[in-house]
Structure formats: C-alpha cells, structure tokens
Amino acid sequence: MTKPTLPKLLAPAIAAVAAVAAAPAAALGSEGESSLAVSGSYAALADVADGFDLGVSFDRGIREQVFWHIAAGGELFAAEPGLTLYAGRLTLGVKVLWFDIVKWVPYTTVGVGASVRGGGDLDTEVDPRLELGLGLDRMASRSFSYGVEARFEIAAPRAAFDQPELFLVGLKVAWRWGFF
C-alpha cells in the first residue's frame, strides 16, 4: 500500500472547493438590499509609517451578488518622533459576493476615488486612487454581520509621500436592511 502524496490529496480538496463555489447560494445579497458598516483597521503607508484607520461604508444591491460600494475613512500615522501624518479617503466602486457557505460570505471590492494626504512639513495634496479589497463576513443574523477585511490602495505617483501605497486590514461590523 502506497502512502498518499500531496498531489493525490490536493485534487479532491480542489474539487470540493470548486463544488462549493459552484453551488447555488440561497442567502446572497439581492437587488435593493443595503448595508452600513463601520471598521477599525491597522494601516500601513508603504514603508513610511504604520497607523490606524477608522472607516464607514455603504452598500446598495444593484442585482444578486453585486452592490454599489461607497467607502470613506481616515488614517493617522506616527512616521517618526514628532511627525504625525494623516490621510483621508473616499471611494466609489463595486462589491461582489463570491458565494455563501452557511453563514460565511467572502467578497471582493474594487473602486476608484481620491485621497487627501499631509502632515508635518508636507503639503496637503488630493490624489486619485484605486482600491482593491477582500473580505469575509459572518452573518450573525439576516440584519447584522461582522467580519474581517483587507484593502490595498494605490495612489497616483505625485502623492505627497514617495511611496503612496496604503494597506489596511481590520475588523468591521455591518447592519443590513431591505432584503427579500
């Protein structure tokens, strides 16, 4: 009897994940459903500084599994002793729910927007940006969820900082209405 190898074990696992992903989802968002979420995240401004982000987002279903996504937030960074940097962001985009496994709902967001950055001796600037995000919500009830999300934001090269990328990872809670 031969011992199972990783490729032999991996194939059934991939098939199971694909089957779950292809299965119909009964509890996915629908047209007219809305949610309001607040989040608190760790924020990393490229190699410049670490900080904290507070955010709010609103989603409105435009068809099954697809939502308009509006997000805003603000960050504070301690770049070095005595230098505090700040950033604010506003994004309009689309949120897509992948599938629903019992009460866990993974999703992706993509959007365009603007950021305001400054602090210390730096000039305050407004820059266009692109946001890509991933998240996983746990549906505590039909009207309340909580989860984890990560976002990567890329600003234009002329941003106030030499390295304008912003990475956020944190927790969120959301209230939902307008379903069914």
C-alpha atoms as one frame of an Amber mdcrd trajectory, in Angstrom:
protein
   0.000   0.000   0.000   1.423   3.362  -1.016   1.261   6.431   1.139  -0.918
   9.257  -0.348   1.167  12.071  -1.786   0.335  15.766  -1.675  -0.855  15.914
  -5.339  -3.206  12.977  -4.699  -4.620  14.688  -1.605  -4.787  18.111  -3.227
  -7.006  17.100  -6.173 -10.030  16.087  -4.015  -9.641  19.268  -1.935  -9.647
  21.450  -5.057 -12.685  19.564  -6.399 -14.552  20.111  -3.101 -13.796  23.844
  -3.082 -14.894  24.139  -6.733 -18.139  22.274  -5.984 -18.936  24.581  -3.068
 -18.113  27.643  -5.174 -20.390  26.463  -7.993 -23.298  25.547  -5.698 -26.305
  27.892  -5.697 -26.300  30.374  -2.840 -29.581  30.940  -1.073 -28.632  33.825
   1.199 -26.596  36.078  -1.086 -27.442  39.745  -1.301 -30.158  40.905  -3.638
 -31.286  43.971  -5.544 -32.441  46.658  -3.114 -30.585  45.235  -0.114 -28.481
  47.802   1.754 -25.866  47.745   4.480 -23.994  50.268   6.589 -20.667  49.173
   8.086 -18.051  50.654  10.392 -14.493  49.386  10.594 -11.293  49.764  12.552
  -8.089  48.749  10.793  -4.344  48.611  11.079  -2.955  50.888   8.353   0.466
  50.690   6.717   1.547  53.555   4.480   4.094  51.776   2.272   7.468  51.839
   4.045   6.790  55.250   5.576   4.634  54.651   8.651   2.135  52.463  10.493
  -1.109  53.788  11.886  -4.809  53.290  12.466  -7.826  53.710  10.193 -11.471
  54.347  11.061 -13.865  53.784   8.190 -17.505  53.668   7.191 -19.053  52.084
   4.102 -22.472  51.841   2.473 -23.520  49.103   0.054 -26.657  49.029  -2.118
 -27.637  45.931  -4.088 -27.992  46.514  -7.826 -28.541  42.835  -8.675 -27.968
  39.476  -6.995 -24.431  39.309  -5.559 -23.459  42.792  -6.910 -23.556  46.018
  -4.872 -22.594  49.650  -5.312 -19.930  50.248  -2.661 -19.153  53.670  -1.163
 -16.397  53.835   1.461 -14.782  56.657   3.419 -12.193  56.707   6.150  -9.373
  58.493   7.843  -5.931  57.402   8.966  -3.341  58.708  11.413   0.300  57.634
  11.204   3.261  58.128  13.540   6.056  58.320  10.954   8.863  59.271  13.335
   9.086  61.002  16.710   7.242  64.286  16.460   5.877  63.682  12.925   2.233
  62.710  12.560   0.889  62.104   9.060  -2.771  61.918   8.108  -4.770  60.620
   5.178  -8.436  60.594   4.263 -10.096  58.556   1.550 -13.349  58.356  -0.388
 -14.078  55.535  -2.844 -16.947  54.626  -5.160 -16.893  51.112  -6.505 -18.483
  47.707  -6.789 -18.688  44.907  -4.229 -19.195  41.326  -5.439 -20.201  38.482
  -3.110 -18.494  35.254  -4.185 -20.726  32.650  -2.573 -22.382  31.846   0.745
 -21.246  28.913   2.881 -23.847  28.635   5.636 -23.161  31.966   7.387 -19.773
  32.929   5.920 -19.759  35.251   2.888 -16.474  36.117   1.120 -16.422  39.207
  -1.104 -14.253  41.403  -3.294 -14.361  45.178  -3.756 -12.852  47.371  -6.445
 -13.219  51.121  -6.677 -11.840  54.481  -7.691 -11.699  57.574  -5.566  -9.488
  60.206  -4.043  -7.277  60.589  -1.004  -6.150  63.629   0.950  -2.679  63.301
   2.485  -0.483  65.574   4.555   1.067  66.268   7.939   4.160  67.817   9.431
   6.038  69.932   6.882   4.377  68.168   3.948   1.901  69.988   1.736  -1.665
  68.707   1.781  -2.492  67.059  -1.539  -5.505  65.379  -3.104  -4.675  62.374
  -5.277  -6.727  59.963  -7.386  -6.507  56.334  -6.318  -7.593  52.762  -6.982
  -8.791  50.421  -4.228  -8.830  46.619  -4.269 -10.269  44.709  -1.320 -11.092
  41.269   0.043 -13.325  40.421   2.967 -15.121  37.687   4.832 -18.403  38.393
   6.646 -20.011  36.200   9.298 -23.799  36.570   9.187 -24.845  36.686  12.854
 -28.431  37.298  11.675 -30.063  38.467   8.457 -29.704  42.080   9.625 -26.283
  42.008  11.327 -22.836  40.747  10.327 -19.229  41.110  11.377 -16.020  40.169
   9.687 -12.516  40.890   8.562 -11.444  42.879   5.521  -8.233  43.891   3.788
  -7.787  46.711   1.280  -4.884  47.773  -0.881  -4.980  51.312  -2.199  -2.730
  52.715  -4.902  -2.478  56.489  -5.337  -1.048  58.462  -8.222   2.763  58.819
  -8.287   2.603  62.523  -7.473   1.202  61.837  -3.984   2.590  63.747  -1.005
   4.627  60.704   0.052   7.286  58.990  -2.032   5.519  55.636  -1.575   1.768
  56.230  -1.873   0.544  52.653  -1.373  -1.759  52.077   1.589  -2.583  48.663
   3.056  -5.438  48.252   5.550  -6.511  45.130   7.426  -9.090  45.128  10.176
 -12.456  44.253  11.620 -15.888  45.535  10.646 -19.497  45.308  11.761 -22.459
  45.876   9.433 -26.198  46.422   9.729 -28.378  45.265   6.823 -31.900  46.053
   5.634 -34.095  45.793   2.541 -33.556  42.080   1.914 -36.127  39.593   0.491
